[in-house]
Amino acid sequence: MCLVKLNVLPYAFDMPKILIAEDDAETAALISNRLGASGHHITCVGDGDAAWRHVTAEPPDLIILDRMLPGLDGLSVLKKIRDAGLDMPALMLTALGRIEDRVAGLDTGADDYLVKPFAFSELAARVNALLRRRVGSAQPTLLEVGGIVIDLLERSVHRHGKSIALQPREFQLLEELAQNAGRVVTRTMLLERVWGFHFDPQTNIVETHVSRMRAKLNDGFDMDAIETVRGEGYRMRTDA
């Protein structure tokens, strides 16, 4: 049973509604309280059957779903959600960290996958990214962040009118950061979304490419357009 106080903040109609399906009370409380304090409307359930009932009665904007739930397990709940044609973003939590376990979750319809134990900053970054995609389902072809303009069709980048030549992987990195401007994007998220790695290759591939991209982006400018958030990841400035 999930012993978590619901709706940490008073309900407001513009709050994203998040359903947490997690049978570990301590984990559920952490997620519920921290996301609630960030301005989300939180509902928590402790088993798969309750999760499915809630989804069908009041579909949330996003579901955080533990894989090893009592009753219906997380994969079964997710399969029922997708079979029913419900397209809410789903973030799956699990203690199973093998690549095949992650692939199974993604193949079933998870939009993202996070292995326990995890840092809350990593969870929050993934939740924010999924909710931003939900709001902006029609993807723009032009991204403008501060003085940086990214044309996704032309695959071109300009900063205050100056053309910046980036390699394809560098462009992908900048696009991912721009899509989440002002928010932290973690190293793990970049590995997954830019390289398609659902494991840590134990190299500095992210750091190397970000460093090269930043050098090109900042050449001739005083302000660094990309911030390093120590221990968390990278954030694109909105005032550069």
PyMOL commands that set and color helices and strands:
alter all, ss='L'
color gray80, all
select helices_A, chain A and resi 25-37+48-57+74-83+99-108+120-135+168-179+187-195+205-218
alter helices_A, ss='H'
color red, helices_A
select strands_A, chain A and resi 17-21+41-45+62-66+90-94+112-115+142-145+148-151+156-159+162-164+184-186+226-229+233-236
alter strands_A, ss='S'
color yellow, strands_A
deselect
rebuild
show_as cartoon
